[in-house]
Amino acid sequence: MAKLKLSAILDDKPVRIAIDLPADTHRMLVAYAEALARETGQPVAPNRLVAPMLAPFMATDRGFNKCWKARWS
């Protein structure tokens, strides 16, 4: 099996938000959670994957980081 980009999900205090996902994106998220559970040996709910997937995207977006640093530094 290929090495996944995510590792075990840390237990962190969450902030609840509600989002609507396209059905195909949800199916892929569920499949990813199943693959991660097989790799780590620990079950993970698909909704717990959203934050660890989204954070690196924002961290590597140069335009966003420029705005973030200008506004919040």
HTML snippet that shows the backbone in 3Dmol.js (N, CA, C, O; Angstrom):
<script src="https://3Dmol.org/build/3Dmol-min.js"></script>
<div id="view" style="width:600px;height:400px;position:relative"></div>
<script>
const pdb = `
ATOM      1  N   MET A   1       0.840  -1.181   0.000  1.00  0.00           N
ATOM      2  CA  MET A   1       0.000   0.000   0.000  1.00  0.00           C
ATOM      3  C   MET A   1       0.884   1.243   0.000  1.00  0.00           C
ATOM      4  O   MET A   1       1.943   1.255   0.626  1.00  0.00           O
ATOM      5  N   ALA A   2       0.453   2.277  -0.695  1.00  0.00           N
ATOM      6  CA  ALA A   2       1.202   3.527  -0.760  1.00  0.00           C
ATOM      7  C   ALA A   2       1.153   4.257   0.580  1.00  0.00           C
ATOM      8  O   ALA A   2       0.183   4.146   1.330  1.00  0.00           O
ATOM      9  N   LYS A   3       2.204   4.994   0.860  1.00  0.00           N
ATOM     10  CA  LYS A   3       2.268   5.789   2.090  1.00  0.00           C
ATOM     11  C   LYS A   3       1.332   6.979   1.958  1.00  0.00           C
ATOM     12  O   LYS A   3       1.422   7.733   0.989  1.00  0.00           O
ATOM     13  N   LEU A   4       0.433   7.156   2.923  1.00  0.00           N
ATOM     14  CA  LEU A   4      -0.509   8.269   2.904  1.00  0.00           C
ATOM     15  C   LEU A   4       0.161   9.536   3.413  1.00  0.00           C
ATOM     16  O   LEU A   4       1.107   9.471   4.198  1.00  0.00           O
ATOM     17  N   LYS A   5      -0.329  10.689   2.968  1.00  0.00           N
ATOM     18  CA  LYS A   5       0.224  11.966   3.416  1.00  0.00           C
ATOM     19  C   LYS A   5      -0.130  12.264   4.867  1.00  0.00           C
ATOM     20  O   LYS A   5       0.635  12.932   5.563  1.00  0.00           O
ATOM     21  N   LEU A   6      -1.277  11.779   5.331  1.00  0.00           N
ATOM     22  CA  LEU A   6      -1.666  12.001   6.716  1.00  0.00           C
ATOM     23  C   LEU A   6      -1.207  10.840   7.573  1.00  0.00           C
ATOM     24  O   LEU A   6      -1.097   9.705   7.109  1.00  0.00           O
ATOM     25  N   SER A   7      -0.945  11.144   8.824  1.00  0.00           N
ATOM     26  CA  SER A   7      -0.636  10.092   9.788  1.00  0.00           C
ATOM     27  C   SER A   7      -1.761  10.083  10.810  1.00  0.00           C
ATOM     28  O   SER A   7      -2.822  10.657  10.561  1.00  0.00           O
ATOM     29  N   ALA A   8      -1.555   9.454  11.932  1.00  0.00           N
ATOM     30  CA  ALA A   8      -2.598   9.390  12.954  1.00  0.00           C
ATOM     31  C   ALA A   8      -3.086  10.797  13.294  1.00  0.00           C
ATOM     32  O   ALA A   8      -2.299  11.742  13.351  1.00  0.00           O
ATOM     33  N   ILE A   9      -4.380  10.922  13.516  1.00  0.00           N
ATOM     34  CA  ILE A   9      -4.986  12.217  13.804  1.00  0.00           C
ATOM     35  C   ILE A   9      -4.857  12.503  15.298  1.00  0.00           C
ATOM     36  O   ILE A   9      -5.256  11.693  16.134  1.00  0.00           O
ATOM     37  N   LEU A  10      -4.294  13.665  15.619  1.00  0.00           N
ATOM     38  CA  LEU A  10      -4.128  14.061  17.016  1.00  0.00           C
ATOM     39  C   LEU A  10      -5.477  14.405  17.623  1.00  0.00           C
ATOM     40  O   LEU A  10      -6.368  14.917  16.945  1.00  0.00           O
ATOM     41  N   ASP A  11      -5.611  14.119  18.896  1.00  0.00           N
ATOM     42  CA  ASP A  11      -6.825  14.474  19.611  1.00  0.00           C
ATOM     43  C   ASP A  11      -6.689  15.920  20.062  1.00  0.00           C
ATOM     44  O   ASP A  11      -5.953  16.216  21.003  1.00  0.00           O
ATOM     45  N   ASP A  12      -7.392  16.808  19.395  1.00  0.00           N
ATOM     46  CA  ASP A  12      -7.299  18.236  19.659  1.00  0.00           C
ATOM     47  C   ASP A  12      -8.709  18.769  19.877  1.00  0.00           C
ATOM     48  O   ASP A  12      -9.674  18.207  19.358  1.00  0.00           O
ATOM     49  N   LYS A  13      -8.833  19.850  20.641  1.00  0.00           N
ATOM     50  CA  LYS A  13     -10.160  20.415  20.885  1.00  0.00           C
ATOM     51  C   LYS A  13     -10.679  21.040  19.586  1.00  0.00           C
ATOM     52  O   LYS A  13     -10.115  22.019  19.097  1.00  0.00           O
ATOM     53  N   PRO A  14     -11.743  20.479  19.035  1.00  0.00           N
ATOM     54  CA  PRO A  14     -12.241  20.977  17.752  1.00  0.00           C
ATOM     55  C   PRO A  14     -13.169  22.187  17.890  1.00  0.00           C
ATOM     56  O   PRO A  14     -13.727  22.453  18.954  1.00  0.00           O
ATOM     57  N   VAL A  15     -13.311  22.895  16.791  1.00  0.00           N
ATOM     58  CA  VAL A  15     -14.303  23.947  16.642  1.00  0.00           C
ATOM     59  C   VAL A  15     -15.274  23.430  15.594  1.00  0.00           C
ATOM     60  O   VAL A  15     -14.854  23.076  14.492  1.00  0.00           O
ATOM     61  N   ARG A  16     -16.535  23.380  15.905  1.00  0.00           N
ATOM     62  CA  ARG A  16     -17.519  22.771  15.012  1.00  0.00           C
ATOM     63  C   ARG A  16     -17.932  23.749  13.911  1.00  0.00           C
ATOM     64  O   ARG A  16     -18.282  24.899  14.174  1.00  0.00           O
ATOM     65  N   ILE A  17     -17.881  23.256  12.674  1.00  0.00           N
ATOM     66  CA  ILE A  17     -18.425  23.978  11.528  1.00  0.00           C
ATOM     67  C   ILE A  17     -19.244  22.981  10.708  1.00  0.00           C
ATOM     68  O   ILE A  17     -19.069  21.769  10.834  1.00  0.00           O
ATOM     69  N   ALA A  18     -20.118  23.493   9.888  1.00  0.00           N
ATOM     70  CA  ALA A  18     -20.909  22.634   9.007  1.00  0.00           C
ATOM     71  C   ALA A  18     -20.561  22.995   7.566  1.00  0.00           C
ATOM     72  O   ALA A  18     -20.524  24.172   7.206  1.00  0.00           O
ATOM     73  N   ILE A  19     -20.307  21.981   6.746  1.00  0.00           N
ATOM     74  CA  ILE A  19     -20.006  22.204   5.334  1.00  0.00           C
ATOM     75  C   ILE A  19     -20.807  21.225   4.486  1.00  0.00           C
ATOM     76  O   ILE A  19     -21.205  20.157   4.952  1.00  0.00           O
ATOM     77  N   ASP A  20     -21.033  21.599   3.258  1.00  0.00           N
ATOM     78  CA  ASP A  20     -21.656  20.713   2.287  1.00  0.00           C
ATOM     79  C   ASP A  20     -20.575  20.284   1.313  1.00  0.00           C
ATOM     80  O   ASP A  20     -19.871  21.121   0.748  1.00  0.00           O
ATOM     81  N   LEU A  21     -20.443  18.979   1.116  1.00  0.00           N
ATOM     82  CA  LEU A  21     -19.456  18.432   0.187  1.00  0.00           C
ATOM     83  C   LEU A  21     -20.162  17.796  -0.999  1.00  0.00           C
ATOM     84  O   LEU A  21     -21.250  17.240  -0.849  1.00  0.00           O
ATOM     85  N   PRO A  22     -19.557  17.874  -2.168  1.00  0.00           N
ATOM     86  CA  PRO A  22     -20.083  17.092  -3.278  1.00  0.00           C
ATOM     87  C   PRO A  22     -20.003  15.606  -2.911  1.00  0.00           C
ATOM     88  O   PRO A  22     -19.103  15.190  -2.182  1.00  0.00           O
ATOM     89  N   ALA A  23     -20.945  14.817  -3.418  1.00  0.00           N
ATOM     90  CA  ALA A  23     -21.010  13.400  -3.071  1.00  0.00           C
ATOM     91  C   ALA A  23     -19.713  12.673  -3.396  1.00  0.00           C
ATOM     92  O   ALA A  23     -19.270  11.834  -2.612  1.00  0.00           O
ATOM     93  N   ASP A  24     -19.090  12.976  -4.538  1.00  0.00           N
ATOM     94  CA  ASP A  24     -17.850  12.276  -4.891  1.00  0.00           C
ATOM     95  C   ASP A  24     -16.709  12.639  -3.947  1.00  0.00           C
ATOM     96  O   ASP A  24     -15.860  11.798  -3.651  1.00  0.00           O
ATOM     97  N   THR A  25     -16.682  13.876  -3.474  1.00  0.00           N
ATOM     98  CA  THR A  25     -15.656  14.277  -2.506  1.00  0.00           C
ATOM     99  C   THR A  25     -15.882  13.549  -1.184  1.00  0.00           C
ATOM    100  O   THR A  25     -14.923  13.113  -0.547  1.00  0.00           O
ATOM    101  N   HIS A  26     -17.123  13.414  -0.772  1.00  0.00           N
ATOM    102  CA  HIS A  26     -17.423  12.693   0.464  1.00  0.00           C
ATOM    103  C   HIS A  26     -17.024  11.223   0.348  1.00  0.00           C
ATOM    104  O   HIS A  26     -16.458  10.659   1.284  1.00  0.00           O
ATOM    105  N   ARG A  27     -17.313  10.604  -0.791  1.00  0.00           N
ATOM    106  CA  ARG A  27     -16.926   9.200  -0.981  1.00  0.00           C
ATOM    107  C   ARG A  27     -15.407   9.046  -0.887  1.00  0.00           C
ATOM    108  O   ARG A  27     -14.913   8.090  -0.289  1.00  0.00           O
ATOM    109  N   MET A  28     -14.674   9.985  -1.476  1.00  0.00           N
ATOM    110  CA  MET A  28     -13.214   9.926  -1.409  1.00  0.00           C
ATOM    111  C   MET A  28     -12.725  10.134   0.019  1.00  0.00           C
ATOM    112  O   MET A  28     -11.766   9.490   0.444  1.00  0.00           O
ATOM    113  N   LEU A  29     -13.370  11.020   0.760  1.00  0.00           N
ATOM    114  CA  LEU A  29     -12.992  11.269   2.153  1.00  0.00           C
ATOM    115  C   LEU A  29     -13.228  10.019   3.001  1.00  0.00           C
ATOM    116  O   LEU A  29     -12.398   9.674   3.842  1.00  0.00           O
ATOM    117  N   VAL A  30     -14.345   9.350   2.786  1.00  0.00           N
ATOM    118  CA  VAL A  30     -14.643   8.107   3.499  1.00  0.00           C
ATOM    119  C   VAL A  30     -13.610   7.039   3.141  1.00  0.00           C
ATOM    120  O   VAL A  30     -13.125   6.324   4.017  1.00  0.00           O
ATOM    121  N   ALA A  31     -13.275   6.933   1.853  1.00  0.00           N
ATOM    122  CA  ALA A  31     -12.276   5.953   1.417  1.00  0.00           C
ATOM    123  C   ALA A  31     -10.912   6.261   2.029  1.00  0.00           C
ATOM    124  O   ALA A  31     -10.189   5.344   2.421  1.00  0.00           O
ATOM    125  N   TYR A  32     -10.556   7.536   2.115  1.00  0.00           N
ATOM    126  CA  TYR A  32      -9.284   7.923   2.717  1.00  0.00           C
ATOM    127  C   TYR A  32      -9.267   7.541   4.189  1.00  0.00           C
ATOM    128  O   TYR A  32      -8.264   7.035   4.691  1.00  0.00           O
ATOM    129  N   ALA A  33     -10.382   7.783   4.884  1.00  0.00           N
ATOM    130  CA  ALA A  33     -10.461   7.430   6.305  1.00  0.00           C
ATOM    131  C   ALA A  33     -10.288   5.924   6.488  1.00  0.00           C
ATOM    132  O   ALA A  33      -9.624   5.482   7.426  1.00  0.00           O
ATOM    133  N   GLU A  34     -10.881   5.141   5.596  1.00  0.00           N
ATOM    134  CA  GLU A  34     -10.731   3.686   5.673  1.00  0.00           C
ATOM    135  C   GLU A  34      -9.279   3.269   5.427  1.00  0.00           C
ATOM    136  O   GLU A  34      -8.759   2.399   6.125  1.00  0.00           O
ATOM    137  N   ALA A  35      -8.625   3.882   4.444  1.00  0.00           N
ATOM    138  CA  ALA A  35      -7.222   3.566   4.157  1.00  0.00           C
ATOM    139  C   ALA A  35      -6.328   3.960   5.327  1.00  0.00           C
ATOM    140  O   ALA A  35      -5.414   3.219   5.688  1.00  0.00           O
ATOM    141  N   LEU A  36      -6.586   5.112   5.914  1.00  0.00           N
ATOM    142  CA  LEU A  36      -5.795   5.572   7.055  1.00  0.00           C
ATOM    143  C   LEU A  36      -5.999   4.645   8.256  1.00  0.00           C
ATOM    144  O   LEU A  36      -5.055   4.355   8.992  1.00  0.00           O
ATOM    145  N   ALA A  37      -7.214   4.192   8.443  1.00  0.00           N
ATOM    146  CA  ALA A  37      -7.484   3.261   9.543  1.00  0.00           C
ATOM    147  C   ALA A  37      -6.722   1.957   9.347  1.00  0.00           C
ATOM    148  O   ALA A  37      -6.189   1.404  10.309  1.00  0.00           O
ATOM    149  N   ARG A  38      -6.665   1.462   8.120  1.00  0.00           N
ATOM    150  CA  ARG A  38      -5.893   0.241   7.853  1.00  0.00           C
ATOM    151  C   ARG A  38      -4.408   0.478   8.104  1.00  0.00           C
ATOM    152  O   ARG A  38      -3.721  -0.392   8.639  1.00  0.00           O
ATOM    153  N   GLU A  39      -3.911   1.654   7.717  1.00  0.00           N
ATOM    154  CA  GLU A  39      -2.481   1.951   7.859  1.00  0.00           C
ATOM    155  C   GLU A  39      -2.069   2.162   9.305  1.00  0.00           C
ATOM    156  O   GLU A  39      -0.999   1.716   9.718  1.00  0.00           O
ATOM    157  N   THR A  40      -2.915   2.844  10.083  1.00  0.00           N
ATOM    158  CA  THR A  40      -2.560   3.175  11.465  1.00  0.00           C
ATOM    159  C   THR A  40      -3.093   2.174  12.478  1.00  0.00           C
ATOM    160  O   THR A  40      -2.626   2.125  13.616  1.00  0.00           O
ATOM    161  N   GLY A  41      -4.075   1.375  12.063  1.00  0.00           N
ATOM    162  CA  GLY A  41      -4.686   0.438  12.994  1.00  0.00           C
ATOM    163  C   GLY A  41      -5.681   1.079  13.937  1.00  0.00           C
ATOM    164  O   GLY A  41      -6.134   0.447  14.892  1.00  0.00           O
ATOM    165  N   GLN A  42      -6.030   2.348  13.671  1.00  0.00           N
ATOM    166  CA  GLN A  42      -6.992   3.058  14.509  1.00  0.00           C
ATOM    167  C   GLN A  42      -8.091   3.630  13.629  1.00  0.00           C
ATOM    168  O   GLN A  42      -7.803   4.280  12.624  1.00  0.00           O
ATOM    169  N   PRO A  43      -9.351   3.393  13.995  1.00  0.00           N
ATOM    170  CA  PRO A  43     -10.430   3.962  13.187  1.00  0.00           C
ATOM    171  C   PRO A  43     -10.428   5.484  13.279  1.00  0.00           C
ATOM    172  O   PRO A  43     -10.085   6.054  14.315  1.00  0.00           O
ATOM    173  N   VAL A  44     -10.809   6.125  12.198  1.00  0.00           N
ATOM    174  CA  VAL A  44     -10.885   7.582  12.179  1.00  0.00           C
ATOM    175  C   VAL A  44     -12.146   7.981  11.418  1.00  0.00           C
ATOM    176  O   VAL A  44     -12.450   7.431  10.360  1.00  0.00           O
ATOM    177  N   ALA A  45     -12.868   8.938  11.971  1.00  0.00           N
ATOM    178  CA  ALA A  45     -14.074   9.442  11.307  1.00  0.00           C
ATOM    179  C   ALA A  45     -13.657  10.349  10.152  1.00  0.00           C
ATOM    180  O   ALA A  45     -12.727  11.142  10.299  1.00  0.00           O
ATOM    181  N   PRO A  46     -14.320  10.246   9.022  1.00  0.00           N
ATOM    182  CA  PRO A  46     -13.949  11.069   7.864  1.00  0.00           C
ATOM    183  C   PRO A  46     -13.919  12.565   8.165  1.00  0.00           C
ATOM    184  O   PRO A  46     -13.071  13.280   7.631  1.00  0.00           O
ATOM    185  N   ASN A  47     -14.824  13.050   9.005  1.00  0.00           N
ATOM    186  CA  ASN A  47     -14.839  14.485   9.302  1.00  0.00           C
ATOM    187  C   ASN A  47     -13.578  14.945  10.034  1.00  0.00           C
ATOM    188  O   ASN A  47     -13.244  16.129   9.991  1.00  0.00           O
ATOM    189  N   ARG A  48     -12.877  14.035  10.702  1.00  0.00           N
ATOM    190  CA  ARG A  48     -11.635  14.390  11.402  1.00  0.00           C
ATOM    191  C   ARG A  48     -10.484  14.627  10.433  1.00  0.00           C
ATOM    192  O   ARG A  48      -9.439  15.136  10.837  1.00  0.00           O
ATOM    193  N   LEU A  49     -10.654  14.271   9.167  1.00  0.00           N
ATOM    194  CA  LEU A  49      -9.592  14.433   8.176  1.00  0.00           C
ATOM    195  C   LEU A  49      -9.569  15.815   7.541  1.00  0.00           C
ATOM    196  O   LEU A  49      -8.546  16.228   6.996  1.00  0.00           O
ATOM    197  N   VAL A  50     -10.672  16.527   7.604  1.00  0.00           N
ATOM    198  CA  VAL A  50     -10.783  17.794   6.881  1.00  0.00           C
ATOM    199  C   VAL A  50      -9.721  18.803   7.337  1.00  0.00           C
ATOM    200  O   VAL A  50      -9.032  19.383   6.498  1.00  0.00           O
ATOM    201  N   ALA A  51      -9.582  19.016   8.624  1.00  0.00           N
ATOM    202  CA  ALA A  51      -8.616  20.006   9.125  1.00  0.00           C
ATOM    203  C   ALA A  51      -7.174  19.660   8.764  1.00  0.00           C
ATOM    204  O   ALA A  51      -6.456  20.535   8.278  1.00  0.00           O
ATOM    205  N   PRO A  52      -6.707  18.401   8.983  1.00  0.00           N
ATOM    206  CA  PRO A  52      -5.329  18.102   8.611  1.00  0.00           C
ATOM    207  C   PRO A  52      -5.081  18.170   7.099  1.00  0.00           C
ATOM    208  O   PRO A  52      -3.943  18.358   6.670  1.00  0.00           O
ATOM    209  N   MET A  53      -6.118  18.023   6.307  1.00  0.00           N
ATOM    210  CA  MET A  53      -5.962  18.151   4.860  1.00  0.00           C
ATOM    211  C   MET A  53      -5.973  19.621   4.435  1.00  0.00           C
ATOM    212  O   MET A  53      -5.249  20.019   3.523  1.00  0.00           O
ATOM    213  N   LEU A  54      -6.791  20.411   5.098  1.00  0.00           N
ATOM    214  CA  LEU A  54      -6.935  21.820   4.746  1.00  0.00           C
ATOM    215  C   LEU A  54      -5.748  22.671   5.212  1.00  0.00           C
ATOM    216  O   LEU A  54      -5.337  23.593   4.507  1.00  0.00           O
ATOM    217  N   ALA A  55      -5.202  22.374   6.373  1.00  0.00           N
ATOM    218  CA  ALA A  55      -4.107  23.179   6.937  1.00  0.00           C
ATOM    219  C   ALA A  55      -2.886  23.253   6.017  1.00  0.00           C
ATOM    220  O   ALA A  55      -2.379  24.352   5.793  1.00  0.00           O
ATOM    221  N   PRO A  56      -2.389  22.137   5.474  1.00  0.00           N
ATOM    222  CA  PRO A  56      -1.233  22.238   4.581  1.00  0.00           C
ATOM    223  C   PRO A  56      -1.538  23.016   3.300  1.00  0.00           C
ATOM    224  O   PRO A  56      -0.666  23.696   2.759  1.00  0.00           O
ATOM    225  N   PHE A  57      -2.771  22.913   2.821  1.00  0.00           N
ATOM    226  CA  PHE A  57      -3.159  23.675   1.636  1.00  0.00           C
ATOM    227  C   PHE A  57      -3.009  25.167   1.909  1.00  0.00           C
ATOM    228  O   PHE A  57      -2.423  25.890   1.104  1.00  0.00           O
ATOM    229  N   MET A  58      -3.535  25.631   3.039  1.00  0.00           N
ATOM    230  CA  MET A  58      -3.433  27.055   3.373  1.00  0.00           C
ATOM    231  C   MET A  58      -1.986  27.450   3.665  1.00  0.00           C
ATOM    232  O   MET A  58      -1.556  28.546   3.303  1.00  0.00           O
ATOM    233  N   ALA A  59      -1.238  26.566   4.315  1.00  0.00           N
ATOM    234  CA  ALA A  59       0.146  26.867   4.672  1.00  0.00           C
ATOM    235  C   ALA A  59       1.039  27.043   3.441  1.00  0.00           C
ATOM    236  O   ALA A  59       2.042  27.754   3.504  1.00  0.00           O
ATOM    237  N   THR A  60       0.687  26.409   2.337  1.00  0.00           N
ATOM    238  CA  THR A  60       1.521  26.492   1.140  1.00  0.00           C
ATOM    239  C   THR A  60       0.960  27.431   0.074  1.00  0.00           C
ATOM    240  O   THR A  60       1.507  27.506  -1.027  1.00  0.00           O
ATOM    241  N   ASP A  61      -0.116  28.143   0.381  1.00  0.00           N
ATOM    242  CA  ASP A  61      -0.700  29.109  -0.558  1.00  0.00           C
ATOM    243  C   ASP A  61      -0.002  30.457  -0.349  1.00  0.00           C
ATOM    244  O   ASP A  61      -0.263  31.153   0.632  1.00  0.00           O
ATOM    245  N   ARG A  62       0.869  30.810  -1.263  1.00  0.00           N
ATOM    246  CA  ARG A  62       1.671  32.031  -1.105  1.00  0.00           C
ATOM    247  C   ARG A  62       0.818  33.290  -1.025  1.00  0.00           C
ATOM    248  O   ARG A  62       1.092  34.174  -0.214  1.00  0.00           O
ATOM    249  N   GLY A  63      -0.207  33.377  -1.854  1.00  0.00           N
ATOM    250  CA  GLY A  63      -1.076  34.556  -1.830  1.00  0.00           C
ATOM    251  C   GLY A  63      -1.779  34.700  -0.494  1.00  0.00           C
ATOM    252  O   GLY A  63      -1.849  35.796   0.062  1.00  0.00           O
ATOM    253  N   PHE A  64      -2.300  33.594   0.024  1.00  0.00           N
ATOM    254  CA  PHE A  64      -2.963  33.636   1.316  1.00  0.00           C
ATOM    255  C   PHE A  64      -1.986  34.022   2.422  1.00  0.00           C
ATOM    256  O   PHE A  64      -2.309  34.842   3.281  1.00  0.00           O
ATOM    257  N   ASN A  65      -0.793  33.434   2.400  1.00  0.00           N
ATOM    258  CA  ASN A  65       0.185  33.723   3.446  1.00  0.00           C
ATOM    259  C   ASN A  65       0.615  35.181   3.425  1.00  0.00           C
ATOM    260  O   ASN A  65       0.858  35.769   4.478  1.00  0.00           O
ATOM    261  N   LYS A  66       0.709  35.761   2.260  1.00  0.00           N
ATOM    262  CA  LYS A  66       1.058  37.178   2.161  1.00  0.00           C
ATOM    263  C   LYS A  66      -0.032  38.023   2.822  1.00  0.00           C
ATOM    264  O   LYS A  66       0.267  38.934   3.594  1.00  0.00           O
ATOM    265  N   CYS A  67      -1.291  37.719   2.519  1.00  0.00           N
ATOM    266  CA  CYS A  67      -2.408  38.441   3.138  1.00  0.00           C
ATOM    267  C   CYS A  67      -2.456  38.197   4.646  1.00  0.00           C
ATOM    268  O   CYS A  67      -2.672  39.126   5.423  1.00  0.00           O
ATOM    269  N   TRP A  68      -2.254  36.946   5.053  1.00  0.00           N
ATOM    270  CA  TRP A  68      -2.299  36.581   6.469  1.00  0.00           C
ATOM    271  C   TRP A  68      -1.249  37.364   7.260  1.00  0.00           C
ATOM    272  O   TRP A  68      -1.548  37.933   8.310  1.00  0.00           O
ATOM    273  N   LYS A  69      -0.022  37.388   6.746  1.00  0.00           N
ATOM    274  CA  LYS A  69       1.062  38.089   7.450  1.00  0.00           C
ATOM    275  C   LYS A  69       0.829  39.586   7.478  1.00  0.00           C
ATOM    276  O   LYS A  69       1.146  40.234   8.475  1.00  0.00           O
ATOM    277  N   ALA A  70       0.286  40.151   6.415  1.00  0.00           N
ATOM    278  CA  ALA A  70       0.034  41.595   6.370  1.00  0.00           C
ATOM    279  C   ALA A  70      -1.061  41.989   7.350  1.00  0.00           C
ATOM    280  O   ALA A  70      -0.997  43.060   7.954  1.00  0.00           O
ATOM    281  N   ARG A  71      -2.047  41.148   7.509  1.00  0.00           N
ATOM    282  CA  ARG A  71      -3.182  41.502   8.360  1.00  0.00           C
ATOM    283  C   ARG A  71      -2.990  41.135   9.825  1.00  0.00           C
ATOM    284  O   ARG A  71      -3.413  41.881  10.710  1.00  0.00           O
ATOM    285  N   TRP A  72      -2.349  39.979  10.096  1.00  0.00           N
ATOM    286  CA  TRP A  72      -2.292  39.480  11.475  1.00  0.00           C
ATOM    287  C   TRP A  72      -0.878  39.445  12.071  1.00  0.00           C
ATOM    288  O   TRP A  72      -0.650  38.749  13.060  1.00  0.00           O
ATOM    289  N   SER A  73       0.040  40.160  11.505  1.00  0.00           N
ATOM    290  CA  SER A  73       1.379  40.158  12.132  1.00  0.00           C
ATOM    291  C   SER A  73       1.709  41.498  12.736  1.00  0.00           C
ATOM    292  O   SER A  73       2.790  41.670  13.301  1.00  0.00           O
TER     293      SER A  73
END
`;
const viewer = $3Dmol.createViewer("view");
viewer.addModel(pdb, "pdb");
viewer.setStyle({}, {cartoon: {color: "spectrum"}});
viewer.zoomTo();
viewer.render();
</script>
